[in-house]
Amino acid sequence: MSPLVTNDFVRYFVLLLIVLLVVSLVSVIRTPPWSPSEAEEEAPEPSTQPPLIQPLPKRVPAAVPQMAVERPGPGDYAGRHVRTPRVSGQPPWGPAPRPPDLIP
């Protein structure tokens, strides 16, 4: 594509986006505010309205073996199974070699 065709394409594309933005803003501004319909305002009495959620039949849970679990008291858990790694404070590799063209 030549630069002139590309520039025209970009110009028309931006123009299209601006037109779409204006159309969407106008449609949002012109829509009437929402108001509930008469059917929504006049809700029937709760006693005459059938329940929306039917109760589920009670099921007996499957037999799960109960395991005795020892829970540590407050302050008893110190994480004894995790060792703190020892670090020297330096990387495990040596210093980088000096460049050959560096003048000391």
N, C-alpha and C positions, 0 to 999 in steps of 0.2 A: 504494500500500500504506500502510496505517496504521502508526504506530510500534509498536503492540502486535503486529501480525502480523510485522513485521520483527524485533522482538526475539525472538519465538517461533521464527522461522526460524533466526536466528543461534544461539539456545540449542540447538535440535535439531541443527543442523549441527555445532556444537562437541561435543555429546554423541556424535554419530556418529563423529567423528574420534577421540575418546578411546576409544570401543569398538573401532574398527579398530586403534588402536595397541596396546591390551591384547591383542587376539586375535593380532596378529602377534608380539608379544613372547612370548606363551604358546606359540605354535607353534614359535618359534625355540628356546626353552628345552627343549621336550619332544622335539625331534628327537634321535635317537641320534647319537653322534659317528661320523664317517665312518671306516670301516676298509676297506682294499682287499679285494676278493673273492679267493677262492682262485685263480681264473684269472689275476688280475693278479699275485699273489705268485709263482706258478710260471711264469715266462717261459720259453719254449723256448730251446734252445741257439741261439746266433747262426748256427751253420753249417746248422741245419735250417730256420731261418726264412727265407722268401724275402725278397729285398730289397724295401723299401717304395718306394724311388725307383729307377726304371729309368734307366740312363745314357742321355743324349741322344746322338744321332749327331753327330759333329764336322762342323761346317759351315765352309766356307772363307769368310772375310769378303769382302765386296764390295771391289772395288778403289777405294780412296779416295786421291785425290791428296795426297801429303804436301807441306805448305807449310813453307817455311823460316820459322822464328819466331825473331826476335832477342829474347832475354830480357835485361833489364838486370841488371847485376851488383849486388852489395850496395852500396847508397848511391848508385847512379847515377841513380835515378829521383827527380826533384824535382818532378814535376808541372808541367812548363813549359808545358803546353798549357792550363792553367787559370790565369786571372788572378784575383788577389785583388781583390774589389771595394773601392773607396774609399768610405768613409762619413765623414760630417761629425760624427756623434755626436748629431745632432738630427733630429727628424722632418722630412719634406719639406714640411710645412704650417706655417703661422704659429701664433701663440698664439690661443687661443679668445677671442671677444669677451666683454667684461664684461657681466654682466646689468644691465639698465637700472635696477633697483630697488636696486642695491648702493650704499651710501653710502661714498665714499672717505675 
